[in-house]
Amino acid sequence: LVKMSSDSDEDNARDLKGEEDWEWGDEEEEHSFMKTRDIVDHDKVHESVEECLAHCKNEYGWDLKELSRDLKFDIYQSIRFVNWTRKTVAKNKESLDKQQLVDLLREPFKGGKKPEFLQDDELLFPYFEEDPLLPVLCQ
């Protein structure tokens, strides 16, 4: 007996293997290499998410990865946090300097508690289209 394989069997096997190889988080890794607006100065664009986060830590003294790790942000809280910071900066950038903006953004997190806005579903809508920073802070 000769076993004949059809192209469709091989295609199905490849499709299944591709599904098995896919892992959650691939999109997050993809986002980390996209140009990203600064968290405080929306006119400044960083070459990557990692560069943006490093700048925030070095320039403003605010380690967003540490904050998200300490407060155990899930994906939705990460998105809400980023959108909240974007909206807060846009609303206050004309009246506050960069350090005052950073202080304003840090205020709700003093004491190590999660602010109530991290449950606000209105903040799930992106402030900037395709903002690569959105999914990066979840743990």
C-alpha positions, 0 to 999 in steps of 0.5 A: 500500500502506498500512502498518498498525502494531499496538499490540503493535509500538508497545508492543514498541518502547517496551519496547525503548527503555525497556531501552536507556534503563536504565543500571547505577547507577540503583539507586545513585542512587536509594539516595543519596536514602534516609534512612541510619543513621550509620556509627558512631552507628546511632541517628542517621539522616541524610536521605541517603547523601551527608549520611551520608558528609559527616557521617562525613568532617566529624565523624569525619575519615574519608572513606569515598569516598576510602577506597573510591576508593583501595582500588578497592572493587567492589560486593561489597567495598562491601557487605562493608565497610558490613556489617562496620562495622555489625556492628563498631559494634553489637558494640562500641558499649557499651564504646567511645566514638565516637572509639574506634569510629572508630579501631577501624574504621580500624585494618584499613585502615592501610597502604592494604591491603584487609583480608581481611574484604572477601572474606568472603561472610558479610558480603554479608548486610545488617546493616540491611534495605535499607541504602542505604549498601551499594552506594554505595562501589563504584568 
